[in-house]
Amino acid sequence: MIQKNSEEKRNTLWRAVMSVSSVLIVIIAVFFIIRLFTGNPIEGTWVSEDSGVTLEIGGDGKATVTGTDENGEEFSVTADFTVDKDIKTFTIYDDGTELSREVTDESESAADGTGIFVDAESLAGTYDYSVEQDRLTLTEREYGDWMVFERR
């Protein structure tokens, strides 16, 4: 078709190629715009600079905190969370049963698990968040304490 030097057929082919490529560009642009404005900016795995605690934030509304307590024992706590991107807040919910049950099961040294429960319970609350490159800063709204995490 192109070799026969037919101008009309070349124009038809050129219009078809341009139409398909324009539609693809629009679809890709819409995909990235939707993903940019609807994605969770703090989703991923974060490691604390100070304590070595790992915070895994999933897309399913669950956050898992893992680390070691003051006795050197490993703990893992899963809690629900919400992210409000408009006012940049990250809220970890503590219904009492989930945090205390998981921590008590993994605590072998303390009969009631209170040593670890205090650390896990202190994570529940609302934090202002700031993400700069690969650094997440959570600032407690009530007292102003902050925790810094690096993306892993």
DSSP file (Angstrom, degrees, kcal/mol; ACC not computed):
  #  RESIDUE AA STRUCTURE BP1 BP2  ACC     N-H-->O    O-->H-N    N-H-->O    O-->H-N    TCO  KAPPA ALPHA  PHI   PSI    X-CA   Y-CA   Z-CA
    1    1 A M      >       0   0    0      0, 0.0     5,-0.7     0, 0.0     9,-0.2   0.000 360.0 360.0 360.0 -42.4    0.0    0.0    0.0
    2    2 A I  T > 5 +     0   0    0      1,-0.2     3,-1.2     2,-0.1     8,-0.1   0.849 360.0  56.6 -77.9 -33.4    2.8    2.4    0.8
    3    3 A Q  T 3 5S+     0   0    0      1,-0.2    -1,-0.2     2,-0.1     0, 0.0   0.736  92.9  68.4 -71.7 -22.3    5.1    1.3   -2.0
    4    4 A K  T 3 5S-     0   0    0     -3,-0.1    -1,-0.2     2,-0.1    -2,-0.1   0.487 104.2-124.7 -79.2  -0.2    2.5    2.0   -4.7
    5    5 A N  T < 5 +     0   0    0     -3,-1.2     2,-0.8     1,-0.2    -3,-0.1   0.819  51.4 160.3  64.8  32.5    2.8    5.7   -4.1
    6    6 A S     >< -     0   0    0     -5,-0.7     4,-2.0     1,-0.2    -1,-0.2  -0.789  25.9-164.6 -90.3 111.0   -0.9    6.2   -3.5
    7    7 A E  H  > S+     0   0    0     -2,-0.8     4,-2.3     1,-0.2     5,-0.2   0.873  86.2  53.9 -63.4 -39.8   -1.3    9.4   -1.6
    8    8 A E  H  > S+     0   0    0      1,-0.2     4,-2.0     2,-0.2    -1,-0.2   0.905 109.9  46.3 -64.6 -42.8   -4.9    8.7   -0.6
    9    9 A K  H  > S+     0   0    0      2,-0.2     4,-2.4     1,-0.2    -1,-0.2   0.872 111.6  52.0 -69.4 -36.7   -4.0    5.3    1.0
   10   10 A R  H  X S+     0   0    0     -4,-2.0     4,-2.7     2,-0.2    -2,-0.2   0.909 109.5  49.7 -65.1 -41.2   -1.0    6.8    2.8
   11   11 A N  H  X S+     0   0    0     -4,-2.3     4,-2.5     2,-0.2    -2,-0.2   0.902 111.0  49.6 -63.1 -41.2   -3.2    9.6    4.2
   12   12 A T  H  X S+     0   0    0     -4,-2.0     4,-2.0     2,-0.2    -2,-0.2   0.928 113.3  46.0 -63.5 -45.1   -5.7    7.0    5.4
   13   13 A L  H  X S+     0   0    0     -4,-2.4     4,-2.4     2,-0.2    -2,-0.2   0.906 112.3  51.2 -64.0 -42.0   -3.0    4.9    7.0
   14   14 A W  H  X S+     0   0    0     -4,-2.7     4,-2.5     1,-0.2    -2,-0.2   0.907 109.6  49.8 -63.5 -42.8   -1.4    8.0    8.6
   15   15 A R  H  X S+     0   0    0     -4,-2.5     4,-2.4     2,-0.2    -1,-0.2   0.899 110.9  50.1 -62.9 -40.2   -4.8    9.1   10.1
   16   16 A A  H  X S+     0   0    0     -4,-2.0     4,-2.3     2,-0.2     5,-0.2   0.923 112.0  47.0 -64.5 -44.4   -5.4    5.7   11.5
   17   17 A V  H  X S+     0   0    0     -4,-2.4     4,-2.4     1,-0.2     5,-0.2   0.922 114.0  47.5 -63.5 -44.3   -1.9    5.6   13.1
   18   18 A M  H  X S+     0   0    0     -4,-2.5     4,-2.2     2,-0.2    -2,-0.2   0.883 111.7  50.6 -65.7 -38.7   -2.3    9.1   14.6
   19   19 A S  H  X S+     0   0    0     -4,-2.4     4,-2.3    -5,-0.2    -2,-0.2   0.936 112.3  45.9 -64.8 -46.7   -5.8    8.3   15.9
   20   20 A V  H  X S+     0   0    0     -4,-2.3     4,-2.2     1,-0.2    -2,-0.2   0.922 114.3  47.5 -63.8 -44.1   -4.7    5.1   17.7
   21   21 A S  H  X S+     0   0    0     -4,-2.4     4,-2.2    -5,-0.2    -1,-0.2   0.875 111.2  51.7 -67.5 -35.6   -1.6    6.7   19.2
   22   22 A S  H  X S+     0   0    0     -4,-2.2     4,-2.2     2,-0.2    -1,-0.2   0.916 110.1  48.7 -65.0 -42.6   -3.6    9.7   20.4
   23   23 A V  H  X S+     0   0    0     -4,-2.3     4,-2.4     1,-0.2    -2,-0.2   0.911 111.3  50.3 -63.6 -42.1   -6.1    7.5   22.1
   24   24 A L  H  X S+     0   0    0     -4,-2.2     4,-2.4     1,-0.2     5,-0.2   0.904 109.5  50.8 -63.0 -41.4   -3.3    5.5   23.7
   25   25 A I  H  X S+     0   0    0     -4,-2.2     4,-2.3     2,-0.2    -1,-0.2   0.915 111.4  48.0 -62.6 -42.8   -1.7    8.7   25.0
   26   26 A V  H  X S+     0   0    0     -4,-2.2     4,-2.5     2,-0.2    -2,-0.2   0.915 111.7  49.7 -64.4 -43.4   -5.0    9.9   26.5
   27   27 A I  H  X S+     0   0    0     -4,-2.4     4,-2.2     1,-0.2    -2,-0.2   0.919 112.5  47.0 -63.1 -43.5   -5.7    6.5   28.2
   28   28 A I  H  X S+     0   0    0     -4,-2.4     4,-2.2     2,-0.2    -1,-0.2   0.906 112.3  50.2 -65.4 -41.4   -2.2    6.4   29.7
   29   29 A A  H  X S+     0   0    0     -4,-2.3     4,-2.3    -5,-0.2    -2,-0.2   0.915 110.7  49.0 -63.2 -43.2   -2.5   10.1   30.9
   30   30 A V  H  X S+     0   0    0     -4,-2.5     4,-2.6     2,-0.2     5,-0.2   0.906 109.5  53.4 -62.8 -41.5   -5.9    9.4   32.5
   31   31 A F  H  X S+     0   0    0     -4,-2.2     4,-2.4     1,-0.2    -2,-0.2   0.935 111.8  43.8 -58.3 -48.4   -4.4    6.3   34.2
   32   32 A F  H  X S+     0   0    0     -4,-2.2     4,-2.2     2,-0.2    -1,-0.2   0.867 113.1  51.3 -69.3 -35.5   -1.6    8.2   35.8
   33   33 A I  H  X S+     0   0    0     -4,-2.3     4,-1.9     2,-0.2    -1,-0.2   0.927 112.5  45.9 -66.0 -43.9   -3.8   11.1   36.8
   34   34 A I  H  X S+     0   0    0     -4,-2.6     4,-1.6     1,-0.2     5,-0.2   0.923 114.2  48.4 -63.9 -43.6   -6.2    8.8   38.6
   35   35 A R  H  X S+     0   0    0     -4,-2.4     4,-1.5    -5,-0.2    -1,-0.2   0.876 109.6  53.4 -65.1 -36.6   -3.4    6.9   40.2
   36   36 A L  H  < S+     0   0    0     -4,-2.2    -1,-0.2     1,-0.2    -2,-0.2   0.901 116.8  35.8 -64.6 -41.9   -1.8   10.1   41.4
   37   37 A F  H  < S+     0   0    0     -4,-1.9    -1,-0.2     1,-0.2    -2,-0.2   0.606 123.9  39.4 -92.9 -11.7   -4.9   11.5   43.1
   38   38 A T  H  < S+     0   0    0     -4,-1.6    -2,-0.2    -5,-0.2    -3,-0.2   0.542  91.1 101.5-112.9  -8.8   -6.4    8.3   44.4
   39   39 A G  S  < S-     0   0    0     -4,-1.5     3,-0.0    -5,-0.2    -4,-0.0  -0.328  78.8-108.3 -76.5 158.7   -3.4    6.3   45.6
   40   40 A N    >   -     0   0    0      1,-0.1     3,-1.2    -2,-0.0    -1,-0.1  -0.784  24.8-156.3 -85.5 115.5   -2.2    6.1   49.3
   41   41 A P  T 3  S+     0   0    0      0, 0.0    -1,-0.1     0, 0.0    -2,-0.0   0.708  90.1  44.4 -70.1 -18.3    0.9    8.2   49.5
   42   42 A I  T 3  S+     0   0    0     16,-0.1    15,-0.2     2,-0.0     2,-0.2   0.274  79.9 128.1-109.7  12.2    2.2    6.3   52.6
   43   43 A E    <   +     0   0    0     -3,-1.2     2,-0.3    13,-0.1    15,-0.2  -0.479  48.5  55.5 -68.6 135.0    1.6    2.8   51.4
   44   44 A G  E    S-A   57   0A   0     13,-2.2    13,-3.1    -2,-0.2     2,-0.5  -0.916  92.9 -46.2 141.2-166.1    4.7    0.6   51.7
   45   45 A T  E     -A   56   0A   0     -2,-0.3   107,-2.7    11,-0.2     2,-0.4  -0.917  50.3-175.2-108.9 126.5    7.3   -0.6   54.2
   46   46 A W  E     -AB  55 151A   0      9,-2.9     9,-3.5    -2,-0.5     2,-0.4  -0.953  10.6-155.5-124.3 139.7    8.9    1.9   56.4
   47   47 A V  E     -AB  54 150A   0    103,-2.8   103,-3.0    -2,-0.4     7,-0.2  -0.963  23.0-120.1-118.7 131.4   11.7    1.4   59.0
   48   48 A S  E  >  - B   0 149A   0      5,-3.0     4,-0.6    -2,-0.4   101,-0.2  -0.436  10.2-147.2 -69.3 137.9   12.2    3.7   62.0
   49   49 A E  T  4 S+     0   0    0     99,-2.1    -1,-0.1    -2,-0.1   100,-0.1   0.867  94.3  36.4 -70.4 -37.0   15.5    5.5   62.2
   50   50 A D  T  4 S+     0   0    0     98,-0.4    -1,-0.1     1,-0.1    99,-0.1   0.948 130.3  19.6 -84.8 -52.9   15.6    5.4   65.9
   51   51 A S  T  4 S-     0   0    0      2,-0.1    17,-0.3    16,-0.0    -2,-0.1   0.574  90.4-122.8-102.7 -10.7   14.2    2.1   67.1
   52   52 A G     <  +     0   0    0     -4,-0.6     2,-0.2     1,-0.3    -3,-0.1   0.594  55.6 155.7  77.6   9.6   14.4   -0.1   64.1
   53   53 A V        -     0   0    0     14,-0.1    -5,-3.0    -6,-0.1     2,-0.5  -0.485  36.4-138.7 -70.0 138.4   10.6   -0.7   64.2
   54   54 A T  E     -AC  47  66A   0     12,-3.1    12,-2.6    -7,-0.2     2,-0.6  -0.883  13.4-164.5-103.7 128.9    9.1   -1.7   60.8
   55   55 A L  E     -AC  46  65A   0     -9,-3.5    -9,-2.9    -2,-0.5     2,-0.6  -0.955   2.7-168.3-114.6 113.9    5.8   -0.2   59.8
   56   56 A E  E     -AC  45  64A   0      8,-3.1     8,-2.6    -2,-0.6     2,-0.6  -0.912   3.0-168.3-106.2 114.1    4.1   -2.0   56.9
   57   57 A I  E     -AC  44  63A   0    -13,-3.1   -13,-2.2    -2,-0.6     6,-0.2  -0.902  10.1-164.9-106.5 116.3    1.2    0.0   55.5
   58   58 A G    >   -     0   0    0      4,-2.2     3,-0.7    -2,-0.6   -16,-0.1  -0.457  31.2-118.8 -97.7 169.7   -1.0   -2.0   53.1
   59   59 A G  T 3  S+     0   0    0      1,-0.2    -1,-0.1    -2,-0.1     4,-0.1   0.489 104.5  72.1 -82.8  -3.8   -3.6   -0.9   50.6
   60   60 A D  T 3  S-     0   0    0      2,-0.2    -1,-0.2    20,-0.0     3,-0.1   0.279 117.9 -98.2 -96.6   9.9   -6.3   -2.9   52.4
   61   61 A G  S <  S+     0   0    0     -3,-0.7    20,-1.7     1,-0.3     2,-0.4   0.647  88.6 117.4  83.9  14.9   -6.6   -0.6   55.5
   62   62 A K  E     - D   0  80A   0     18,-0.2    -4,-2.2    16,-0.0     2,-0.4  -0.950  43.2-167.4-118.4 136.4   -4.3   -2.7   57.7
   63   63 A A  E     -CD  57  79A   0     16,-3.1    16,-2.7    -2,-0.4     2,-0.5  -0.974   5.9-157.5-120.7 137.5   -1.0   -1.6   59.1
   64   64 A T  E     -CD  56  78A   0     -8,-2.6    -8,-3.1    -2,-0.4     2,-0.5  -0.966   2.4-164.4-119.0 126.9    1.5   -4.0   60.7
   65   65 A V  E     +CD  55  77A   0     12,-3.2    12,-2.8    -2,-0.5     2,-0.3  -0.945  13.7 176.6-109.7 124.5    4.1   -2.9   63.2
   66   66 A T  E     +CD  54  76A   0    -12,-2.6   -12,-3.1    -2,-0.5     2,-0.3  -0.952  20.3 104.5-127.6 149.3    7.0   -5.3   63.9
   67   67 A G  E     - D   0  75A   0      8,-2.0     8,-2.7    -2,-0.3     2,-0.4  -0.967  61.7 -68.3 174.5-162.2   10.1   -4.9   66.1
   68   68 A T  E     - D   0  74A   0     -2,-0.3     6,-0.2   -17,-0.3     2,-0.1  -0.940  37.6-137.6-120.5 144.6   11.6   -5.9   69.4
   69   69 A D    >   -     0   0    0      4,-2.5     3,-1.6    -2,-0.4    47,-0.1  -0.183  42.2 -84.7 -86.9-174.0   10.5   -4.8   72.8
   70   70 A E  T 3  S+     0   0    0      1,-0.3    -1,-0.1    45,-0.1    46,-0.0   0.694 129.0  57.4 -67.7 -18.1   12.8   -3.8   75.7
   71   71 A N  T 3  S-     0   0    0      2,-0.1    -1,-0.3     3,-0.0     3,-0.1   0.438 119.2-109.4 -89.0  -0.9   13.3   -7.5   76.7
   72   72 A G  S <  S+     0   0    0     -3,-1.6     2,-0.3     1,-0.3    -2,-0.1   0.569  74.0 136.7  85.0  10.0   14.6   -8.2   73.2
   73   73 A E        -     0   0    0      1,-0.1    -4,-2.5     0, 0.0    -1,-0.3  -0.687  56.1-115.2 -92.9 144.1   11.6  -10.2   72.1
   74   74 A E  E     -D   68   0A   0     -2,-0.3     2,-0.3    -6,-0.2    -6,-0.2  -0.486  34.5-175.9 -73.4 142.4   10.0   -9.9   68.7
   75   75 A F  E     -D   67   0A   0     -8,-2.7    -8,-2.0    -2,-0.2     2,-0.4  -0.978  12.6-167.2-137.4 155.3    6.5   -8.5   68.5
   76   76 A S  E     -D   66   0A   0     -2,-0.3     2,-0.4   -10,-0.2   -10,-0.2  -0.977   7.1-175.1-142.9 126.4    4.1   -7.9   65.6
   77   77 A V  E     -D   65   0A   0    -12,-2.8   -12,-3.2    -2,-0.4     2,-0.4  -0.984   6.9-162.4-127.9 131.0    0.9   -5.9   65.9
   78   78 A T  E     +D   64   0A   0     -2,-0.4     2,-0.3   -14,-0.2   -14,-0.2  -0.945  19.1 164.4-113.3 133.8   -1.8   -5.4   63.2
   79   79 A A  E     -D   63   0A   0    -16,-2.7   -16,-3.1    -2,-0.4     2,-0.2  -0.963  37.0-105.1-143.6 158.8   -4.3   -2.6   63.3
   80   80 A D  E     -D   62   0A   0     13,-0.4    13,-2.7    -2,-0.3     2,-0.3  -0.509  40.7-179.1 -79.4 153.6   -6.7   -0.8   61.1
   81   81 A F  E     -E   92   0A   0    -20,-1.7     2,-0.3    11,-0.2    11,-0.2  -0.974  18.2-154.9-148.1 162.2   -5.9    2.7   59.8
   82   82 A T  E     -E   91   0A   0      9,-1.9     9,-2.6    -2,-0.3     2,-0.4  -0.975   8.4-150.9-134.7 153.0   -7.2    5.5   57.6
   83   83 A V  E     -E   90   0A   0     -2,-0.3     2,-0.7     7,-0.2     7,-0.2  -0.993   1.4-162.7-124.8 126.3   -5.4    8.2   55.7
   84   84 A D  E  >> -E   89   0A   0      5,-2.6     5,-1.9    -2,-0.4     4,-0.8  -0.916   5.3-174.4-107.3 105.9   -7.0   11.6   55.0
   85   85 A K  T  45S+     0   0    0     -2,-0.7    -1,-0.1     3,-0.2     5,-0.0   0.729  77.1  63.8 -74.5 -21.1   -5.0   13.1   52.2
   86   86 A D  T  45S+     0   0    0      1,-0.2    -1,-0.2     3,-0.1    -2,-0.0   0.941 121.0  19.5 -69.3 -46.3   -6.8   16.5   52.4
   87   87 A I  T  45S-     0   0    0      2,-0.1    -1,-0.2    -3,-0.1    -2,-0.2   0.329 107.7-121.3-105.6   6.8   -5.6   17.3   55.9
   88   88 A K  T  <5 +     0   0    0     -4,-0.8    41,-2.1     1,-0.2     2,-0.4   0.934  57.0 150.6  55.7  57.2   -2.6   14.9   55.7
   89   89 A T  E   < -EF  84 128A   0     -5,-1.9    -5,-2.6    39,-0.2     2,-0.5  -0.923  34.3-159.8-119.7 148.3   -3.5   12.7   58.7
   90   90 A F  E     -EF  83 127A   0     37,-3.2    37,-2.7    -2,-0.4     2,-0.5  -0.989  13.6-166.5-125.3 116.8   -2.8    9.1   59.4
   91   91 A T  E     -EF  82 126A   0     -9,-2.6    -9,-1.9    -2,-0.5     2,-0.5  -0.927   7.6-163.5-114.2 124.7   -5.0    7.4   62.1
   92   92 A I  E     -EF  81 125A   0     33,-2.8    33,-1.9    -2,-0.5     2,-0.3  -0.926  18.7-142.9-103.8 125.3   -4.3    4.0   63.6
   93   93 A Y        -     0   0    0    -13,-2.7     2,-0.5    -2,-0.5   -13,-0.4  -0.691  12.1-165.0 -94.1 140.7   -7.3    2.5   65.4
   94   94 A D        +     0   0    0     -2,-0.3   -15,-0.1   -15,-0.1    -2,-0.0  -0.938  13.3 173.7-123.4 105.3   -7.1    0.6   68.6
   95   95 A D        -     0   0    0     -2,-0.5     2,-0.7     1,-0.1    -1,-0.1   0.469  46.1-126.2 -87.9  -0.6  -10.2   -1.4   69.4
   96   96 A G  S  > S+     0   0    0      1,-0.1     4,-1.4    -3,-0.1     5,-0.2  -0.200  96.3  69.1  89.9 -44.4   -8.4   -3.0   72.3
   97   97 A T  H  > S+     0   0    0     -2,-0.7     4,-2.4     2,-0.2     5,-0.3   0.930  97.3  46.7 -77.5 -44.9   -9.0   -6.6   71.4
   98   98 A E  H  > S+     0   0    0      2,-0.2     4,-2.0     1,-0.2     5,-0.3   0.946 117.1  41.9 -65.2 -49.0   -6.8   -6.9   68.3
   99   99 A L  H  > S+     0   0    0      1,-0.2     4,-1.9     2,-0.2     5,-0.2   0.936 118.4  44.4 -65.6 -45.7   -3.8   -5.2   69.8
  100  100 A S  H  X S+     0   0    0     -4,-1.4     4,-2.2     1,-0.2     5,-0.2   0.879 113.0  51.4 -69.6 -36.0   -4.0   -6.9   73.2
  101  101 A R  H  X S+     0   0    0     -4,-2.4     4,-2.1    -5,-0.2    -1,-0.2   0.950 113.4  42.2 -67.0 -49.1   -4.7  -10.4   71.7
  102  102 A E  H  X S+     0   0    0     -4,-2.0     4,-1.5    -5,-0.3    -1,-0.2   0.905 117.1  47.2 -66.4 -40.2   -1.8  -10.5   69.3
  103  103 A V  H  X S+     0   0    0     -4,-1.9     4,-0.8    -5,-0.3    -1,-0.2   0.902 111.8  49.7 -70.2 -39.6    0.7   -9.0   71.7
  104  104 A T  H  < S+     0   0    0     -4,-2.2     3,-0.5    -5,-0.2    -1,-0.2   0.887 108.7  53.8 -66.0 -38.0   -0.3  -11.3   74.5
  105  105 A D  H  < S+     0   0    0     -4,-2.1    -1,-0.2     1,-0.2    -2,-0.2   0.872 112.7  43.0 -63.4 -36.5    0.0  -14.4   72.3
  106  106 A E  H  < S+     0   0    0     -4,-1.5     2,-0.7    -5,-0.2    -1,-0.2   0.550  94.5  91.4 -89.4  -6.8    3.5  -13.4   71.3
  107  107 A S     <  +     0   0    0     -4,-0.8   -32,-0.0    -3,-0.5     7,-0.0  -0.797  39.9 162.1 -92.4 114.9    4.7  -12.5   74.7
  108  108 A E  S    S+     0   0    0     -2,-0.7    -1,-0.2     1,-0.0    -4,-0.0   0.698  71.5  52.6-101.3 -24.4    6.2  -15.4   76.5
  109  109 A S  S    S+     0   0    0      1,-0.1     2,-0.5     2,-0.0    -2,-0.1   0.874 104.9  54.8 -83.1 -36.6    8.1  -13.6   79.3
  110  110 A A  S    S-     0   0    0      1,-0.1    -1,-0.1    -6,-0.1    -3,-0.1  -0.840  72.6-147.8-100.6 132.5    5.3  -11.5   80.6
  111  111 A A  S    S+     0   0    0     -2,-0.5    -1,-0.1     1,-0.2    -4,-0.1   0.868  99.4  29.1 -66.9 -36.5    2.2  -13.3   81.7
  112  112 A D  S    S-     0   0    0     -3,-0.1    -1,-0.2     0, 0.0    -8,-0.1   0.529 100.6-126.8-103.4  -6.8   -0.2  -10.5   80.8
  113  113 A G     >  +     0   0    0     -9,-0.1     4,-2.3   -10,-0.1     3,-0.2   0.708  61.3 141.0  74.2  19.3    1.9   -9.0   78.0
  114  114 A T  H  >  +     0   0    0      1,-0.2     4,-1.9     2,-0.2     5,-0.2   0.841  61.5  60.5 -68.7 -32.4    1.7   -5.5   79.5
  115  115 A G  H  > S+     0   0    0      1,-0.2     4,-0.7     2,-0.2    -1,-0.2   0.907 115.5  33.1 -61.7 -41.8    5.3   -4.5   78.6
  116  116 A I  H  > S+     0   0    0     -3,-0.2     4,-2.4     2,-0.2     5,-0.2   0.837 111.8  63.5 -81.4 -34.0    4.7   -4.9   74.9
  117  117 A F  H  X S+     0   0    0     -4,-2.3     4,-3.1     1,-0.2     5,-0.2   0.855  98.0  56.2 -61.5 -35.5    1.0   -3.8   75.1
  118  118 A V  H  X S+     0   0    0     -4,-1.9     4,-1.8     2,-0.2    -1,-0.2   0.923 109.9  45.5 -62.6 -43.1    2.1   -0.3   76.3
  119  119 A D  H  X S+     0   0    0     -4,-0.7     4,-0.6     2,-0.2    -2,-0.2   0.920 116.8  44.3 -65.6 -43.1    4.3    0.1   73.2
  120  120 A A  H >X S+     0   0    0     -4,-2.4     3,-0.9     1,-0.2     4,-0.6   0.896 112.8  51.4 -68.7 -39.2    1.6   -1.2   70.8
  121  121 A E  H >< S+     0   0    0     -4,-3.1     3,-1.0     1,-0.2    -1,-0.2   0.841 101.5  61.7 -66.9 -32.3   -1.1    0.9   72.5
  122  122 A S  H 3< S+     0   0    0     -4,-1.8    -1,-0.2     1,-0.2    -2,-0.2   0.706  95.3  62.4 -69.9 -16.9    1.0    4.1   72.2
  123  123 A L  H << S+     0   0    0     -3,-0.9    -1,-0.2    -4,-0.6   -31,-0.2   0.763  81.7  96.3 -76.5 -24.5    0.9    3.7   68.4
  124  124 A A    <<  +     0   0    0     -3,-1.0     2,-0.3    -4,-0.6   -31,-0.2  -0.456  63.6  67.8 -68.0 134.9   -2.9    4.1   68.3
  125  125 A G  E    S-F   92   0A   0    -33,-1.9   -33,-2.8    -2,-0.2     2,-0.5  -0.922  84.9 -58.3 148.6-171.9   -3.9    7.6   67.6
  126  126 A T  E     -F   91   0A   0     -2,-0.3    15,-1.6   -35,-0.2     2,-0.4  -0.909  46.3-175.9-111.3 132.1   -4.0   10.3   64.9
  127  127 A Y  E     -FG  90 140A   0    -37,-2.7   -37,-3.2    -2,-0.5     2,-0.4  -0.945  26.4-128.9-125.5 144.3   -0.8   11.6   63.4
  128  128 A D  E     -FG  89 139A   0     11,-2.9    11,-3.0    -2,-0.4     2,-0.3  -0.776  36.0-152.8 -81.8 136.8    0.0   14.4   60.9
  129  129 A Y  E     - G   0 138A   0    -41,-2.1     2,-0.4    -2,-0.4     9,-0.2  -0.863  18.6-173.6-117.9 152.3    2.2   12.9   58.2
  130  130 A S  E     - G   0 137A   0      7,-1.6     7,-2.6    -2,-0.3     2,-0.6  -0.982   6.2-163.4-140.7 127.6    4.8   14.3   55.9
  131  131 A V  E     + G   0 136A   0     -2,-0.4     2,-0.5     5,-0.2     5,-0.2  -0.955  11.8 173.2-115.7 117.7    6.4   12.4   53.0
  132  132 A E  E >   - G   0 135A   0      3,-2.5     3,-1.7    -2,-0.6     2,-0.3  -0.966  66.1 -54.0-125.5 113.3    9.6   13.9   51.6
  133  133 A Q  T 3  S-     0   0    0     -2,-0.5     0, 0.0     1,-0.3     0, 0.0  -0.423 124.3 -17.5  53.7-112.2   11.4   11.7   49.1
  134  134 A D  T 3  S+     0   0    0     -2,-0.3    17,-2.5    -3,-0.1     2,-0.5  -0.029 117.2  98.5-109.7  30.3   11.8    8.4   51.0
  135  135 A R  E <   -GH 132 150A   0     -3,-1.7    -3,-2.5    15,-0.2     2,-0.5  -0.976  51.5-164.8-124.7 124.9   11.3    9.8   54.5
  136  136 A L  E     -GH 131 149A   0     13,-2.9    13,-3.1    -2,-0.5     2,-0.5  -0.928   4.4-166.9-107.9 125.9    8.0    9.6   56.4
  137  137 A T  E     -GH 130 148A   0     -7,-2.6    -7,-1.6    -2,-0.5     2,-0.6  -0.965   1.2-165.8-115.2 121.3    7.5   11.8   59.4
  138  138 A L  E     -GH 129 147A   0      9,-2.8     9,-2.6    -2,-0.5     2,-0.5  -0.931   6.0-167.5-105.3 121.8    4.6   11.1   61.7
  139  139 A T  E     -GH 128 146A   0    -11,-3.0   -11,-2.9    -2,-0.6     7,-0.3  -0.945  22.1-126.2-112.9 123.3    3.8   13.9   64.2
  140  140 A E  E  >  -G  127   0A   0      5,-3.8     4,-1.4    -2,-0.5   -13,-0.2  -0.473  15.0-145.8 -67.8 133.0    1.5   13.2   67.1
  141  141 A R  T  4 S+     0   0    0    -15,-1.6    -1,-0.1    -2,-0.2   -14,-0.1   0.834  90.4  45.8 -73.1 -32.7   -1.3   15.8   67.0
  142  142 A E  T  4 S+     0   0    0    -16,-0.3    -1,-0.2     1,-0.1   -15,-0.0   0.936 130.2  14.1 -79.6 -46.7   -1.8   16.0   70.8
  143  143 A Y  T  4 S-     0   0    0      2,-0.1    -2,-0.2     0, 0.0    -1,-0.1   0.586  93.3-121.8-109.3 -13.3    1.8   16.3   72.1
  144  144 A G     <  +     0   0    0     -4,-1.4    -3,-0.1     1,-0.3     2,-0.1   0.532  56.6 150.7  84.0   5.3    3.9   17.0   69.0
  145  145 A D        -     0   0    0     -6,-0.1    -5,-3.8     1,-0.0     2,-0.3  -0.416  28.9-156.9 -66.6 147.6    6.1   14.0   69.4
  146  146 A W  E     - H   0 139A   0     -7,-0.3     2,-0.4    -3,-0.1    -7,-0.2  -0.949  16.8-158.9-133.6 153.2    7.4   12.7   66.1
  147  147 A M  E     - H   0 138A   0     -9,-2.6    -9,-2.8    -2,-0.3     2,-0.5  -0.982  12.6-150.0-126.5 138.7    8.7    9.5   64.5
  148  148 A V  E     - H   0 137A   0     -2,-0.4   -99,-2.1   -11,-0.2   -98,-0.4  -0.936  14.6-175.4-114.9 131.3   10.8    9.3   61.4
  149  149 A F  E     -BH  48 136A   0    -13,-3.1   -13,-2.9    -2,-0.5     2,-0.4  -0.937  15.2-144.8-124.9 146.5   10.7    6.3   59.0
  150  150 A E  E     -BH  47 135A   0   -103,-3.0  -103,-2.8    -2,-0.3     2,-0.2  -0.902  28.4-112.5-107.6 139.3   12.8    5.5   55.9
  151  151 A R  E      B   46   0A   0    -17,-2.5  -105,-0.2    -2,-0.4   -17,-0.1  -0.511 360.0 360.0 -71.2 134.1   11.2    3.7   53.0
  152  152 A R              0   0    0   -107,-2.7    -1,-0.1    -2,-0.2  -106,-0.1   0.413 360.0 360.0 -99.3 360.0   12.6    0.2   52.5
